[in-house]
């Protein structure tokens, strides 16, 4: 997966943007490179609950 692809939490709407990083995730980290144990920093939803922003 490309580091330009943004992902959206389907539970709360939080957007993971690799250009900005996130809580515990460095800037430039592709979503696929984030460990499966990672969860949404806003609502705690599992990584599997994220979908690509079109």
N, C-alpha and C positions, 0 to 999 in steps of 0.2 A: 504494500500500500504506500502510496505517495505521501510525503510529509506535508503536502498542501491540502489534503483531504480533511475536512472538518466533520466531526461526528456529534450527533445530538442525542441526549438522553431522552428516551421516549416516555419516561416517567415524569420528569420535572422540566424538561426543555433546556437543561444546561448544555452549552456547546463546548466541546473539546476542540480547541484550535491549536494544531502543532506549532504554529508560528508564535504562539503565546505561552505554550506549556500549560501546566495546571498544578494543583497541589500535589507535591511529590513527584512531578514529571517535568523533566528538563525541556526547555525550548528546543524545537526541532525534532522531537520524538514522534515518530509515526504512531498512530493508534494501534497498529498491529504489533508494535514493539513494546507496548505497555503490558506488564504482567497480567495474566488472567485474574489474579486476586484483586486487582485494582477495582475500585468502585467510584461511583459518581461522588465528587466532593460536596455536592449540594444535598442530595437526597439519600445517598448510600446505595443506589441501584447497582446491580451487577454490570460489568463491562458488556455482557451479552445484550443488555437493554438499550444499547446505543445503535443508531442507524446513521448512514452517510447523509450529510446535508447536500442536497442537489442544487 
